[in-house]
Amino acid sequence: MPAGLLTSPEARAAGGELFAANCAICHGTSGDGRGLRREGMNPPPANLTLLARPDETSGSRIYKVIHDGVRGTAMPAWPTLSERQIWDLVAYIHSLRQ
């Protein structure tokens, strides 16, 4: 993870824009899992404001979920995002829990 990423206002802002454009449709505009597409998803989209376990909240774990997707869920891989864009999303998702 790039040094200082999780507290970088620039990374959080860039991640927020990416989240609004790509993630909010499922995860909701506030990251609470209540997006417009959540109906019928089993399991439902994660409530990103409640991630609490260390394995859920580590930057590298969130990066891997975005990069690779989650098998058996509606969470797709995002091969169109650059490494930097994914790290910016990680910074933004971390900011949702504060």
N, C-alpha and C positions, 0 to 999 in steps of 0.2 A: 504494500500500500504506500502511495506517495506520502512523504513526511508532511505533517500538518494538514492533511486532506480533510479530516473530519471537522476541523474548526475553521476551514477556509470559507469566508463569505462568498468568494468567487465560485468555488466548486459547488457550494450549496445552491447558489443562484442558478448556475448552469444546469445542475441536476434538477432543480425545481422546474425549469423550462422543459427538460426532457421528460420528466415525470408527467407533467400536464399533457404533453403531446402523445405519450406512449403508454403510460401506466394508469392514469387516473380513470380511464374508461372501465377498468376492472377493479382497481384498488380504491377508487374514490378520490375526490379532489383533496381530501385531508389525509389520505392513506389509511382510512379506517376499514377498508374492505367492502365498502358500500357503493361501488361503481355501478354505472348503468348496465354493464354486461354481467353482473354477478348472478342474476337470476338463472337458476338451472345449473350453475357450476357446482360440481361435487368432487372434491371439497371446494368450498367457496374461497375466493381470493383472501390472502392473508391480510389481517389487520396489522399494518406495519407500525402503528402507534403503540402496540402492545408487545412487541418482540422483547423478551426478557431473558431467555436462557442464553448463556455465553455462546453456545454453538449457533444460535440464531442471529446473534447480533455482531459477530466478528466481521470486520470489513471483508476479509477474504471469503467468508461463507456467503455473504450477500452478493459479492462480486460473482462467485461461482453460480449462484442461483440465477442471476441475470444473464450471465454468459451462456450457461448450459441449459437453462430451464429446469423444470422439475418433472421427472417422469411420473406418469399416473395422475397428473393434474393438468389444468388448463394453462399453467405457467409455461410459455414458450421460451426457447432460447432466442437471444437477440444478436445474431451474427452481424447485423447491419450497424450495430453500435461499435464505436472504436473503444480501445482500452480506456482512454481518458474519459470518454462519455460514461462508461460504466462506473468508473471511480467517482465521477461527479454525482451519479445517481446514488452511489453508496453514501456519499457525504450528505446528500439531501435526505435520504431515508433515515440516517442517524439523527438528523435534526428534527424529525417528526416525533421522536420520543422524548424530547426535552421540554 
